[in-house]
Amino acid sequence: ISALDDGVGAVMDTLEKEGILENTLVFFASDNGAPVTIDVDGRPNHPLTGHKRNLYEGGIRIPFAVQWCGVLPKGKIYEKPISSLDIFPTALAAAGVEDFEGHDLDGTNLLPYLKGNGSGEPHEYLFWRSGPNAAVRKGKWKLLMAGEDLTRLYNVDEDLGEKKDLSVEKPELVEEMKK
């Protein structure tokens, strides 16, 4: 962690020394999840369930930070689900590329949402797949599917640790999200 902090600091210092920090859109993101349920230093991935290579929040929820001095507000926390696939269309928009909407990109330009003038959410659905397993996120709802036979539905706003399966209580939502 210390080496990562030093490396990011060196990049930011260089941008500032070169006089381009104020005109640089910076993204910071981790890859997916903790290496195992218990990290090497003995701490669990608490409060999240799961780890790298699975589709619980502990395997897919990551740190994601964006900075663009003078353009994006400082210290704002955006709570809606986004994807690292949003980096490319956001960078295109920041660079002034106006006509990329018809290019079938998987991501969304986040600038309106990060600036506070976007309405709704950037994504109606987000999808993940790992072998026979899949997950779908729609707002606060997350559907986990393991092959054809096992499905679990969670309200991740109220149950971040994905402990209470609501699939039996909400079969219509399960079917909608499966589609």
Buried (B, 14 or more C-beta within 10 A) or exposed (E): EEEEEEEEEEEBEEBEEEEEBEEBBBBEBEEBBBEEBEEEEEEBBEEBBBBBEBBBBBBBBEEBEBBBBEEBEEEEEBEEBBBBBBBBBBBBBBEEEEEBEEEEBEBBBBBBBBEEEBEEBBBEEBEBEBEEBBBBBBBEBBBBBBEEEEBBBBBBEEBBBBEEBBBEEBEEBBEEBEE
